[in-house]
Amino acid sequence: MVDVVGRMPLGSPVVTPAEMARIDAAAPEPVEVLIGRAGRAVARRALDLLGGAYGRRVVVMAGKGNNGNDGRAAAAVLQQAGARVEVLAATEVPAELPLCDLVIDAAYGTGFRGSWSAPRIPADRTPLVLAVDIPSGVDGTTGEVAEGTRPLWADATVTFAAVKPGLLFTPGSSYVGSLTVADIGLDTSSATMTLLDDVGVAGHWPRREVGDHKWDHAVWVVAGGPGMDGAAALVCAGAQRSGAGYVRLSTPGVAPEATTSGGRVPLEVVRTALPERDWWAAMTADVTRFGALVVGNGMGSSVDPVEVATLVDRSPVPVVVDADGLRLLAASGRLSAGRLGDHVVLTPHDGEFTALCGHAPGIDRVAETRALASSCGAVVLLKGPTTVVASPSGEVLLSTSGDARLATAGTGDVLAGMVGSLCAQGVPPFHAAGMAAYGHGRAADLGWSQGLVASDLAGLVPAAVAAMGVARPGGNATLRTIDRS
């Protein structure tokens, strides 16, 4: 599992169906033992949903493989507990579901290929649905649902040993309901993907210590342009609110006083000038004072692409490239000239990914992100309902925090600033990208249900960090009055 050396894991392991098959094959116990454990886990979840077994009617749809065997094992446990259980072969399910309180969907597992349609549930019936491992018909690797396939919408899903990618990516994720990962005694330490969570991210989130200085976690933002200072302001706010002690903003060819229009750039941001050309030469005297650079947001297309490529190539500190910076980097031809280095973080949405790769992301977003990270030798953060962060070596962090409230202008700028801030505070760029994506989504979780905008989001980041359980900064010992009476 992806981890920072010597520290707690960042989240839960995620494995593909192919990886799960290898883990199953390496298990020291017989398959019958594993099926028994899986069946008991499913039965426990079923009893939780039903509130007990007595007088309850349960229908189990069971396929021929181990997924069906898990369902049959659960059926035996439930029957012994007092439920009335009917087991239907997946190939012989009727067009309409029989009357029941709960349906256990064990028809097909994560390796399903082809098409399948679940029986119709009459409108006057509302049975609960519990999926075994994955809702039948959902691709376990990509979350795709094949044409002609109609899965059941599950109220809950029990998956085994580790999360599968298909449970996390749309449209499959919408069928899952409440997800439980059941430990059945398999070794998942070989997993190279991690699903981030509060405990893991909070355990790695940096905090200021006694003696820290603002320059110990400083970020230089090179962004903005005529009429686009809002994007630069949001980057700065994201960096500040996630822990940067000092943020500098420079817009090449634009005087510092011109970036204050409308008061959008935070008051605490220090604005300095950069020339319109050869900005790297003007940055070299100061750049080593900074922990990270963020480049590209709101720069427009008139900037010379070579300028961005030069900054990326020559920076001695981590560099986050976002928005127009990604398009300019692609236009420079630098991506085909060799590895950028794992101190570089590229943060594309789908359109920017297309500019970098020449094609839109395919249905396997993990594979697409890994391929780009490997080919360019940089960390890649592909934004989406499930955000994928890949290292050049193939490790992956997945974030499902946040929701459609993030689908508004400027939220990606806030995220870029957060990645830069965590890098500046000493978090390795790969982990910084994943943790920032997760914290960004958690901030959205705290926002208004409607009308949330990017500037609101930046203001919610400190509350999100606290909600995750990040410890307070270190401080001096409290001075107490000593009573000597």
C-alpha positions as CSV (number, residue, x, y, z in Angstrom):
1,M,0.0,0.0,0.0
2,V,1.2,3.5,-0.8
3,D,2.7,5.1,2.3
4,V,5.1,7.7,3.5
5,V,8.1,5.7,4.8
6,G,7.9,4.9,8.5
7,R,4.4,6.5,9.0
8,M,0.8,5.4,9.0
9,P,-0.9,4.6,5.7
10,L,-2.7,7.4,3.9
11,G,-5.9,5.4,3.5
12,S,-7.2,2.0,2.4
13,P,-5.8,-0.3,-0.3
14,V,-7.4,-0.5,-3.7
15,V,-6.8,-3.4,-6.1
16,T,-8.0,-4.2,-9.6
17,P,-9.8,-7.5,-10.2
18,A,-6.7,-8.9,-11.8
19,E,-4.6,-8.0,-8.8
20,M,-7.3,-9.4,-6.5
21,A,-7.2,-12.7,-8.4
22,R,-3.5,-12.9,-7.7
23,I,-4.0,-12.1,-4.0
24,D,-6.7,-14.8,-3.8
25,A,-4.4,-17.3,-5.5
26,A,-1.7,-16.6,-2.9
27,A,-4.0,-17.1,0.1
28,P,-2.7,-19.8,2.5
29,E,-6.2,-21.0,3.3
30,P,-8.4,-23.1,1.0
31,V,-11.0,-21.1,-1.1
32,E,-13.8,-22.7,0.9
33,V,-12.6,-21.0,4.0
34,L,-12.5,-17.6,2.3
35,I,-16.0,-18.1,0.9
36,G,-17.2,-19.0,4.4
37,R,-15.7,-15.8,5.8
38,A,-17.1,-13.7,2.9
39,G,-20.6,-15.3,3.3
40,R,-20.6,-14.5,7.0
41,A,-19.6,-10.9,6.3
42,V,-22.4,-10.5,3.8
43,A,-24.9,-12.1,6.2
44,R,-23.8,-9.7,9.0
45,R,-24.4,-6.7,6.8
46,A,-27.8,-8.1,5.7
47,L,-28.9,-8.5,9.3
48,D,-27.8,-4.9,10.0
49,L,-29.9,-3.7,7.1
50,L,-32.9,-5.8,8.1
51,G,-32.7,-5.2,11.8
52,G,-32.9,-8.9,12.4
53,A,-33.8,-12.2,10.6
54,Y,-37.0,-13.4,12.1
55,G,-39.9,-13.2,9.6
56,R,-37.7,-11.6,7.0
57,R,-37.8,-12.8,3.4
58,V,-34.5,-12.7,1.5
59,V,-33.9,-13.4,-2.2
60,V,-30.3,-14.3,-3.2
61,M,-29.3,-14.0,-6.9
62,A,-26.3,-16.3,-7.2
63,G,-24.0,-16.8,-10.2
64,K,-21.8,-19.8,-11.0
65,G,-18.5,-18.4,-9.7
66,N,-17.1,-17.5,-6.4
67,N,-19.3,-14.4,-6.2
68,G,-22.3,-16.7,-6.3
69,N,-20.7,-19.0,-3.8
70,D,-20.3,-16.0,-1.4
71,G,-24.0,-15.3,-1.9
72,R,-25.0,-18.9,-1.2
73,A,-22.8,-19.0,1.9
74,A,-24.6,-15.9,3.1
75,A,-27.9,-17.5,2.4
76,A,-27.1,-20.5,4.6
77,V,-26.1,-18.2,7.5
78,L,-29.3,-16.1,7.2
79,Q,-31.5,-19.2,7.0
80,Q,-29.9,-20.6,10.1
81,A,-30.6,-17.2,11.8
82,G,-34.3,-17.5,11.0
83,A,-34.8,-15.7,7.7
84,R,-36.9,-17.2,4.9
85,V,-34.3,-17.4,2.0
86,E,-34.8,-18.2,-1.7
87,V,-31.8,-18.7,-3.9
88,L,-32.2,-18.0,-7.6
89,A,-29.6,-18.9,-10.2
90,A,-28.4,-15.8,-12.0
91,T,-29.1,-17.2,-15.4
92,E,-32.7,-18.1,-14.4
93,V,-33.9,-15.0,-12.5
94,P,-37.5,-14.1,-13.4
95,A,-38.3,-10.8,-15.2
96,E,-39.9,-9.5,-12.0
97,L,-38.3,-9.9,-8.6
98,P,-40.2,-12.1,-6.1
99,L,-41.8,-10.5,-3.0
100,C,-39.0,-10.0,-0.4
101,D,-37.5,-7.6,2.2
102,L,-33.9,-7.9,0.9
103,V,-32.2,-8.8,-2.3
104,I,-28.6,-10.1,-2.2
105,D,-27.0,-9.5,-5.5
106,A,-24.4,-12.1,-5.9
107,A,-25.0,-12.8,-9.6
108,Y,-21.7,-11.5,-11.1
109,G,-18.5,-10.2,-9.6
110,T,-15.7,-7.8,-10.5
111,G,-14.6,-9.8,-13.5
112,F,-17.9,-9.7,-15.3
113,R,-17.9,-9.2,-19.0
114,G,-20.9,-8.9,-21.4
115,S,-24.3,-7.6,-20.5
116,W,-26.9,-8.5,-17.9
117,S,-30.1,-7.0,-16.7
118,A,-31.4,-7.4,-13.2
119,P,-35.1,-8.4,-12.7
120,R,-37.6,-5.6,-12.5
121,I,-38.7,-4.4,-9.0
122,P,-42.4,-3.5,-9.1
123,A,-43.1,0.1,-8.1
124,D,-45.2,-1.0,-5.1
125,R,-42.3,-3.0,-3.6
126,T,-39.2,-1.4,-1.9
127,P,-36.9,-4.2,-0.9
128,L,-33.4,-3.4,0.3
129,V,-30.6,-4.4,-2.1
130,L,-27.2,-5.7,-0.9
131,A,-24.5,-6.2,-3.5
132,V,-21.7,-8.8,-3.0
133,D,-18.3,-7.4,-3.9
134,I,-19.7,-5.1,-6.6
135,P,-23.2,-4.5,-8.1
136,S,-23.6,-7.1,-10.9
137,G,-22.9,-5.6,-14.3
138,V,-20.4,-2.9,-13.2
139,D,-16.9,-3.3,-14.5
140,G,-14.6,-3.8,-11.5
141,T,-11.7,-1.9,-13.1
142,T,-13.3,1.1,-14.7
143,G,-16.8,1.5,-13.2
144,E,-18.3,1.3,-16.7
145,V,-21.7,-0.3,-17.3
146,A,-21.9,-2.0,-20.7
147,E,-24.6,-1.1,-23.1
148,G,-27.7,-3.3,-22.5
149,T,-26.8,-3.9,-18.9
150,R,-29.1,-2.8,-16.1
151,P,-27.6,-3.3,-12.6
152,L,-29.6,-3.0,-9.4
153,W,-29.2,0.2,-7.4
154,A,-27.7,-1.2,-4.1
155,D,-28.4,0.3,-0.7
156,A,-25.2,-1.3,0.4
157,T,-22.2,-3.2,-1.0
158,V,-19.8,-5.5,0.8
159,T,-16.5,-5.9,-0.9
160,F,-13.7,-8.1,0.2
161,A,-10.1,-7.4,1.4
162,A,-9.7,-4.2,-0.6
163,V,-11.7,-1.6,-2.5
164,K,-12.0,-2.2,-6.3
165,P,-11.6,0.8,-8.7
166,G,-15.0,0.1,-10.3
167,L,-16.7,0.9,-7.0
168,L,-15.2,4.4,-7.1
169,F,-15.6,5.6,-10.7
170,T,-18.8,6.7,-12.4
171,P,-21.2,5.4,-13.4
172,G,-20.5,2.3,-11.3
173,S,-20.1,4.3,-8.1
174,S,-23.7,5.5,-8.3
175,Y,-24.9,1.9,-7.9
176,V,-22.9,1.0,-4.8
177,G,-24.7,2.7,-1.9
178,S,-22.9,2.4,1.5
179,L,-19.6,0.5,1.0
180,T,-18.2,-1.9,3.6
181,V,-14.8,-3.5,3.1
182,A,-14.7,-6.9,4.8
183,D,-11.4,-8.4,6.0
184,I,-11.4,-12.1,5.1
185,G,-7.7,-12.7,5.9
186,L,-6.1,-11.8,2.6
187,D,-2.7,-10.0,2.3
188,T,-3.2,-6.8,0.3
189,S,0.2,-5.3,1.1
190,S,1.1,-5.5,-2.6
191,A,-1.5,-2.9,-3.5
192,T,-0.1,0.2,-5.3
193,M,-3.3,2.2,-5.1
194,T,-4.7,3.9,-2.0
195,L,-8.1,5.4,-1.3
196,L,-7.4,8.5,0.9
197,D,-9.4,9.0,4.1
198,D,-9.6,11.5,7.0
199,V,-7.4,9.5,9.4
200,G,-4.6,8.9,6.9
201,V,-4.5,12.4,5.5
202,A,-4.7,14.0,8.9
203,G,-1.9,11.9,10.1
204,H,0.4,13.3,7.4
205,W,-0.8,16.9,7.2
206,P,2.0,19.2,8.2
207,R,1.7,21.5,11.2
208,R,3.8,24.4,12.2
209,E,6.2,23.9,15.0
210,V,7.8,26.2,17.6
211,G,10.5,28.2,15.9
212,D,8.9,28.0,12.4
213,H,9.4,31.1,10.3
214,K,7.2,32.3,7.4
215,W,10.0,31.5,4.9
216,D,10.1,27.9,6.1
217,H,6.9,27.3,4.0
218,A,6.9,29.9,1.3
219,V,5.2,29.7,-2.1
220,W,5.9,31.7,-5.2
221,V,2.9,32.0,-7.6
222,V,3.6,32.9,-11.2
223,A,0.2,33.5,-12.6
224,G,-2.4,35.9,-13.9
225,G,-2.6,38.3,-16.7
226,P,-4.7,41.2,-17.9
227,G,-8.3,40.6,-16.7
228,M,-7.3,37.2,-15.1
229,D,-6.0,38.3,-11.7
230,G,-8.9,36.4,-10.1
231,A,-7.3,33.0,-11.0
232,A,-4.0,34.1,-9.5
233,A,-5.8,35.4,-6.3
234,L,-7.5,32.0,-5.9
235,V,-4.2,30.2,-6.1
236,C,-2.8,32.5,-3.5
237,A,-5.8,32.0,-1.2
238,G,-5.6,28.2,-1.6
239,A,-1.9,28.3,-0.6
240,Q,-2.4,30.5,2.4
241,R,-5.4,28.7,3.8
242,S,-3.7,25.3,3.6
243,G,-0.6,26.4,5.6
244,A,1.8,28.5,3.5
245,G,3.5,31.1,5.7
246,Y,4.4,33.5,2.9
247,V,3.0,33.8,-0.6
248,R,4.5,35.9,-3.4
249,L,2.6,36.6,-6.6
250,S,4.2,37.7,-9.8
251,T,2.5,38.2,-13.2
252,P,5.1,38.4,-16.0
253,G,5.0,41.8,-17.7
254,V,2.3,43.2,-15.4
255,A,3.2,45.8,-12.7
256,P,2.4,44.6,-9.2
257,E,-0.2,47.4,-8.6
258,A,-2.2,46.2,-11.6
259,T,-2.9,42.8,-9.8
260,T,-4.9,44.5,-7.0
261,S,-7.9,45.4,-9.2
262,G,-11.1,44.9,-7.3
263,G,-9.2,43.9,-4.2
264,R,-9.2,40.2,-5.1
265,V,-5.6,39.4,-4.3
266,P,-5.4,38.6,-0.6
267,L,-4.0,41.5,1.4
268,E,-1.2,39.3,2.9
269,V,0.2,38.3,-0.6
270,V,3.4,40.0,-1.5
271,R,3.4,41.2,-5.1
272,T,6.6,41.5,-7.1
273,A,7.4,42.3,-10.7
274,L,8.7,39.9,-13.3
275,P,9.7,41.0,-16.9
276,E,7.5,40.0,-19.8
277,R,10.4,37.9,-21.2
278,D,13.2,35.8,-19.6
279,W,11.4,35.6,-16.2
280,W,13.4,32.7,-15.1
281,A,16.6,34.8,-15.1
282,A,14.8,37.3,-12.9
283,M,13.7,34.6,-10.5
284,T,17.0,32.9,-9.9
285,A,18.2,35.2,-7.2
286,D,15.3,34.5,-4.9
287,V,13.9,31.1,-5.9
288,T,15.8,29.0,-3.4
289,R,14.1,30.9,-0.6
290,F,10.8,29.3,-1.6
291,G,9.6,25.8,-0.9
292,A,7.5,25.5,-4.0
293,L,6.4,27.3,-7.2
294,V,2.9,27.4,-8.8
295,V,2.8,28.4,-12.4
296,G,0.1,29.0,-15.1
297,N,-3.2,30.0,-13.7
298,G,-4.8,32.8,-15.7
299,M,-1.7,33.4,-17.8
300,G,-3.5,33.2,-21.1
301,S,-2.1,32.0,-24.4
302,S,0.2,35.0,-25.3
303,V,3.0,33.9,-23.0
304,D,6.0,32.2,-24.7
305,P,5.7,28.5,-24.0
306,V,9.5,28.2,-23.7
307,E,9.3,30.4,-20.5
308,V,7.1,27.8,-18.7
309,A,9.3,24.9,-19.9
310,T,12.4,26.8,-18.7
311,L,11.0,27.3,-15.3
312,V,9.9,23.7,-15.0
313,D,13.3,22.4,-16.1
314,R,15.5,24.7,-14.0
315,S,13.5,25.0,-10.7
316,P,15.4,23.6,-7.7
317,V,12.1,23.3,-5.8
318,P,8.8,21.5,-6.5
319,V,6.7,23.1,-9.3
320,V,3.0,22.8,-9.7
321,V,1.8,23.4,-13.3
322,D,-1.9,24.1,-13.8
323,A,-4.4,25.6,-16.2
324,D,-2.8,27.7,-19.0
325,G,0.6,26.5,-17.7
326,L,-0.3,23.0,-18.9
327,R,-1.3,24.1,-22.3
328,L,1.9,26.2,-22.6
329,L,4.0,23.3,-21.5
330,A,2.4,21.1,-24.1
331,A,2.9,23.7,-26.8
332,S,6.6,24.0,-25.8
333,G,7.3,20.4,-26.9
334,R,9.0,19.8,-23.6
335,L,6.9,16.7,-22.8
336,S,8.4,14.8,-25.6
337,A,12.0,15.8,-24.7
338,G,12.5,13.6,-21.7
339,R,11.5,13.2,-18.1
340,L,10.4,16.3,-16.2
341,G,11.2,14.9,-12.7
342,D,9.0,13.8,-9.8
343,H,9.4,17.3,-8.3
344,V,6.9,18.5,-11.0
345,V,3.1,18.1,-10.4
346,L,0.8,18.5,-13.4
347,T,-2.8,19.0,-12.4
348,P,-5.1,18.7,-15.6
349,H,-8.8,18.4,-15.9
350,D,-10.0,16.4,-18.9
351,G,-9.5,19.2,-21.4
352,E,-6.0,20.0,-20.3
353,F,-5.2,16.3,-20.3
354,T,-6.2,16.2,-24.0
355,A,-3.8,19.1,-24.6
356,L,-1.0,17.2,-22.9
357,C,-1.6,13.8,-24.5
358,G,-3.4,14.5,-27.8
359,H,-6.5,12.5,-26.7
360,A,-9.1,12.6,-24.0
361,P,-8.8,10.3,-21.0
362,G,-10.3,6.9,-21.8
363,I,-12.6,4.8,-19.6
364,D,-9.8,3.5,-17.4
365,R,-8.7,6.8,-15.7
366,V,-6.2,5.1,-13.5
367,A,-4.4,3.6,-16.5
368,E,-4.5,6.9,-18.4
369,T,-3.1,8.9,-15.5
370,R,-0.4,6.3,-14.8
371,A,0.6,6.3,-18.5
372,L,1.0,10.1,-18.6
373,A,3.0,10.2,-15.3
374,S,5.3,7.4,-16.6
375,S,5.9,9.0,-20.0
376,C,6.7,12.5,-18.7
377,G,8.3,11.4,-15.4
378,A,6.2,13.8,-13.3
379,V,3.4,13.5,-10.8
380,V,0.0,13.8,-12.5
381,L,-3.2,14.8,-10.8
382,L,-6.2,14.1,-13.0
383,K,-9.3,15.9,-11.7
384,G,-12.7,14.4,-11.7
385,P,-15.5,13.0,-9.4
386,T,-12.8,10.6,-8.3
387,T,-9.5,12.4,-8.6
388,V,-6.5,10.2,-9.6
389,V,-2.9,11.1,-8.6
390,A,-0.1,9.0,-10.1
391,S,3.6,9.0,-9.5
392,P,6.1,8.2,-12.3
393,S,6.7,4.8,-10.7
394,G,3.0,3.8,-10.9
395,E,1.8,4.4,-7.4
396,V,-1.7,5.9,-7.2
397,L,-3.7,7.9,-4.7
398,L,-7.5,8.2,-5.2
399,S,-9.7,10.9,-3.6
400,T,-13.5,10.7,-3.6
401,S,-14.1,13.6,-1.2
402,G,-16.2,16.5,-2.4
403,D,-19.0,16.4,-4.9
404,A,-20.5,18.4,-7.9
405,R,-20.3,21.6,-5.9
406,L,-16.6,21.7,-7.1
407,A,-17.8,21.9,-10.7
408,T,-17.5,25.7,-10.8
409,A,-15.0,28.2,-12.1
410,G,-11.8,28.7,-10.0
411,T,-11.9,25.7,-7.7
412,G,-9.0,24.1,-9.6
413,D,-7.0,27.3,-8.9
414,V,-7.6,26.8,-5.2
415,L,-6.4,23.2,-5.5
416,A,-3.2,24.2,-7.3
417,G,-2.4,26.6,-4.5
418,M,-3.0,23.9,-1.9
419,V,-0.7,21.4,-3.7
420,G,2.0,24.1,-3.8
421,S,1.5,24.9,-0.1
422,L,1.9,21.3,1.0
423,C,5.0,20.9,-1.1
424,A,6.4,24.0,0.5
425,Q,5.8,22.5,3.9
426,G,7.9,19.5,3.1
427,V,5.3,17.0,1.9
428,P,6.7,15.0,-1.1
429,P,5.0,16.2,-4.3
430,F,3.1,12.9,-4.9
431,H,1.6,12.8,-1.5
432,A,1.1,16.6,-1.5
433,A,-1.0,16.3,-4.6
434,G,-3.2,13.5,-3.2
435,M,-3.6,15.1,0.2
436,A,-4.5,18.5,-1.3
437,A,-7.1,16.9,-3.5
438,Y,-8.6,15.2,-0.5
439,G,-8.6,18.3,1.6
440,H,-10.0,20.3,-1.3
441,G,-13.0,18.0,-1.5
442,R,-13.5,18.0,2.3
443,A,-13.7,21.8,2.2
444,A,-16.4,21.5,-0.4
445,D,-18.2,19.0,1.8
446,L,-18.6,21.8,4.4
447,G,-19.9,24.4,1.9
448,W,-23.4,25.6,1.0
449,S,-25.5,23.0,-0.8
450,Q,-26.1,25.5,-3.6
451,G,-24.1,28.6,-4.7
452,L,-20.7,27.6,-3.4
453,V,-18.0,29.5,-5.3
454,A,-14.2,29.1,-5.4
455,S,-13.5,32.0,-3.0
456,D,-15.9,30.3,-0.5
457,L,-14.0,27.1,-0.9
458,A,-10.6,28.6,0.0
459,G,-12.1,30.0,3.2
460,L,-13.4,26.6,4.2
461,V,-10.0,24.8,3.9
462,P,-8.9,25.5,7.5
463,A,-12.3,24.2,8.8
464,A,-11.8,21.1,6.6
465,V,-8.3,20.5,8.0
466,A,-9.7,20.7,11.5
467,A,-12.6,18.4,10.7
468,M,-10.2,15.8,9.4
469,G,-8.5,15.8,12.9
470,V,-5.3,17.5,12.1
471,A,-3.5,18.4,15.4
472,R,-3.1,22.0,16.5
473,P,0.3,23.6,15.8
474,G,3.0,23.3,18.4
475,G,3.5,26.1,20.8
476,N,5.3,27.2,24.0
477,A,4.4,25.6,27.3
478,T,1.6,27.4,29.1
479,L,2.9,29.7,31.8
480,R,1.0,28.9,35.1
481,T,1.0,30.9,38.3
482,I,2.6,29.0,41.1
483,D,0.8,29.4,44.4
484,R,3.4,29.2,47.2
485,S,1.1,30.0,50.1
